[in-house]
């Protein structure tokens, strides 16, 4: 399998991209069942136009009202067919952009809301992504997130995350299970950041430590 160059610093591997599209297409409903209470809270009352970083196969479309517009920033082309079909089912106007989260191509201060779930773990530079979010948000706009993070040092989950770090990242397109994203969010320069940690109980142990919250520009 060959790789596809997109923007500087990012490469999509065809084989792993297709695997992840199939994996999240099949396992998405299972993961969504665990994440839904937290998503319902932070994705409540979304505006009629939303930018989503790493829209994947459309797991978050259910939280938009029919007739809304989703500007979907998704570099993994094998995801696109499932995402387009899901948008059609939910009655969402899809503006699909094959770009990475660090370089959305959107104008400064042009959007009211950005969302992401299980994305900051995969990007090459979380700080650059958060700077991009701040750049495109209007004053008072919100960034709403549900992300998985490193467990506390010394815990069994942290040990598993450390042991599985390399194979996990290789399989899931660079996904790191050892990032302290709460610290990154608080250091990103938002006016206010609210973060709630929580834990899932799934067989995917490195994935079970999570945060959800809203950052305001």
C-alpha positions as CSV (number, residue, x, y, z in Angstrom):
1,X,0.0,0.0,0.0
2,X,1.2,3.5,-0.8
3,X,0.8,6.7,1.2
4,X,-1.0,9.9,0.3
5,X,0.5,13.3,1.0
6,X,-1.9,16.0,2.1
7,X,-0.7,19.1,3.8
8,X,2.8,19.5,5.2
9,X,3.6,17.1,8.1
10,X,0.7,14.7,7.4
11,X,0.5,11.4,5.5
12,X,-2.4,9.1,5.2
13,X,-1.5,5.4,4.9
14,X,-4.0,3.8,2.4
15,X,-4.1,0.4,4.2
16,X,-4.6,1.7,7.7
17,X,-6.9,4.4,6.5
18,X,-9.2,1.8,5.0
19,X,-8.9,-0.4,8.1
20,X,-9.9,2.5,10.4
21,X,-12.9,3.4,8.2
22,X,-14.1,-0.2,8.4
23,X,-13.3,-0.5,12.2
24,X,-15.2,2.6,13.1
25,X,-18.0,1.8,10.7
26,X,-18.5,-1.6,12.6
27,X,-17.5,-0.6,16.1
28,X,-18.8,3.0,16.1
29,X,-22.2,2.1,17.5
30,X,-20.6,0.1,20.4
31,X,-18.3,3.0,21.3
32,X,-21.1,5.5,20.9
33,X,-23.2,3.7,23.4
34,X,-20.5,4.4,26.1
35,X,-19.8,7.9,25.0
36,X,-23.4,9.1,24.4
37,X,-24.2,10.6,27.8
38,X,-21.1,12.8,27.7
39,X,-21.6,13.8,24.1
40,X,-25.2,14.7,24.8
41,X,-24.0,17.1,27.4
42,X,-21.2,18.9,25.5
43,X,-22.9,18.7,22.1
44,X,-26.3,20.0,23.3
45,X,-27.9,22.9,21.4
46,X,-25.3,23.0,18.6
47,X,-25.8,25.9,16.1
48,X,-27.0,25.3,12.6
49,X,-23.4,25.4,11.2
50,X,-20.7,23.4,12.9
51,X,-17.1,22.6,12.0
52,X,-16.0,19.1,13.0
53,X,-12.4,18.0,13.1
54,X,-11.9,14.4,12.1
55,X,-15.6,13.8,11.3
56,X,-14.8,10.1,10.5
57,X,-17.8,8.0,9.5
58,X,-20.3,10.5,11.0
59,X,-20.7,9.3,14.6
60,X,-21.6,12.9,15.7
61,X,-24.2,13.7,13.1
62,X,-26.9,12.6,15.4
63,X,-26.2,15.6,17.6
64,X,-27.0,18.1,14.8
65,X,-30.5,19.2,13.9
66,X,-31.8,18.1,10.5
67,X,-31.1,20.8,8.0
68,X,-27.9,21.9,9.7
69,X,-24.6,22.3,7.9
70,X,-21.5,20.3,8.9
71,X,-18.1,21.5,7.7
72,X,-16.3,18.2,8.0
73,X,-12.5,18.3,8.1
74,X,-11.5,14.7,7.4
75,X,-8.2,13.7,5.7
76,X,-9.0,10.0,5.6
77,X,-10.6,9.4,2.2
78,X,-11.8,5.9,3.0
79,X,-14.0,7.5,5.6
80,X,-15.8,9.8,3.1
81,X,-18.3,7.4,1.6
82,X,-19.7,6.4,5.0
83,X,-19.7,10.0,6.2
84,X,-21.6,11.1,3.1
85,X,-24.2,8.3,3.5
86,X,-24.6,9.1,7.2
87,X,-25.1,12.8,6.4
88,X,-27.8,11.9,3.9
89,X,-29.6,9.7,6.5
90,X,-29.6,12.5,9.1
91,X,-30.6,15.2,6.7
92,X,-27.4,17.2,7.2
93,X,-25.9,19.4,4.5
94,X,-22.3,18.2,4.3
95,X,-19.3,20.4,3.3
96,X,-16.6,17.8,3.2
97,X,-13.0,19.0,3.2
98,X,-10.0,16.6,2.7
99,X,-7.7,18.5,5.0
100,X,-6.0,18.1,8.4
101,X,-7.1,19.7,11.6
102,X,-3.9,21.9,11.8
103,X,-4.8,23.5,8.4
104,X,-8.6,23.8,8.0
105,X,-8.3,26.5,5.3
106,X,-11.2,28.4,7.0
107,X,-11.0,32.2,7.4
108,X,-10.1,33.8,10.7
109,X,-13.0,34.3,13.2
110,X,-15.5,32.7,10.8
111,X,-17.3,30.0,12.8
112,X,-19.3,29.8,16.0
113,X,-18.7,26.2,17.0
114,X,-16.0,23.5,16.5
115,X,-16.4,20.0,17.7
116,X,-14.2,16.9,17.9
117,X,-14.3,13.5,19.4
118,X,-11.4,11.0,19.6
119,X,-9.3,13.3,17.4
120,X,-6.6,15.2,19.4
121,X,-5.1,11.8,20.2
122,X,-4.3,11.3,16.5
123,X,-3.1,14.6,15.3
124,X,0.6,15.3,14.8
125,X,0.6,18.5,16.9
126,X,-2.3,19.1,19.4
127,X,-1.1,22.6,20.2
128,X,-1.2,23.5,16.6
129,X,-4.7,22.1,16.2
130,X,-6.0,24.1,19.2
131,X,-4.3,27.2,17.9
132,X,-6.2,26.6,14.6
133,X,-9.5,26.2,16.5
134,X,-8.9,29.5,18.3
135,X,-8.0,31.2,15.0
136,X,-11.3,30.2,13.2
137,X,-13.6,30.7,16.2
138,X,-15.5,34.0,16.5
139,X,-15.2,35.7,19.9
140,X,-17.6,33.8,22.2
141,X,-17.5,30.8,20.0
142,X,-17.1,27.3,21.5
143,X,-14.9,24.3,21.0
144,X,-16.7,21.2,22.3
145,X,-14.7,18.0,22.7
146,X,-14.8,14.4,23.9
147,X,-11.3,12.9,23.9
148,X,-9.3,10.0,25.4
149,X,-6.3,10.8,27.5
150,X,-3.5,9.3,29.5
151,X,-4.4,7.7,32.7
152,X,-2.8,8.8,36.0
153,X,0.8,7.7,36.5
154,X,1.1,4.5,38.5
155,X,-2.3,3.1,37.6
156,X,-2.8,-0.3,35.8
157,X,-4.4,1.6,32.9
158,X,-1.4,3.8,32.5
159,X,0.8,0.7,32.4
160,X,-1.3,-0.9,29.7
161,X,-1.2,2.4,27.7
162,X,2.6,2.5,27.9
163,X,3.0,-1.2,26.9
164,X,0.6,-0.9,23.9
165,X,1.7,2.6,22.9
166,X,3.5,1.6,19.7
167,X,1.2,-1.0,18.2
168,X,-1.9,1.1,19.2
169,X,-0.4,4.1,17.4
170,X,0.5,2.1,14.3
171,X,-3.0,0.5,14.1
172,X,-5.0,3.7,14.7
173,X,-3.2,6.1,12.4
174,X,-0.9,7.7,15.0
175,X,-3.3,7.6,17.9
176,X,-1.5,8.3,21.2
177,X,-3.0,6.9,24.4
178,X,-0.4,8.8,26.5
179,X,-1.3,12.5,25.9
180,X,-2.3,14.8,28.7
181,X,-4.8,16.8,26.6
182,X,-6.4,18.6,29.6
183,X,-3.1,20.4,30.1
184,X,-2.9,21.2,26.4
185,X,-6.4,22.6,26.4
186,X,-5.8,24.8,29.4
187,X,-2.6,26.1,27.9
188,X,-4.2,26.9,24.5
189,X,-5.3,30.4,25.3
190,X,-9.1,30.0,25.4
191,X,-11.0,32.5,27.6
192,X,-12.5,29.6,29.6
193,X,-12.1,25.9,29.6
194,X,-14.4,23.5,31.4
195,X,-13.2,19.8,31.6
196,X,-14.8,16.8,33.1
197,X,-12.8,13.6,33.3
198,X,-14.6,10.3,33.2
199,X,-13.8,6.6,32.6
200,X,-15.3,4.1,30.3
201,X,-15.5,0.3,30.9
202,X,-14.7,-1.3,27.6
203,X,-12.3,-4.0,26.4
204,X,-10.2,-1.3,24.8
205,X,-8.4,-0.5,28.0
206,X,-6.0,2.2,26.6
207,X,-9.1,4.1,25.4
208,X,-11.0,4.1,28.7
209,X,-9.7,7.3,30.3
210,X,-11.5,10.2,28.8
211,X,-12.3,13.9,29.1
212,X,-15.3,16.0,27.9
213,X,-15.8,19.7,28.0
214,X,-16.3,23.1,26.3
215,X,-13.7,25.7,25.7
216,X,-14.8,29.3,24.9
217,X,-12.9,31.7,22.7
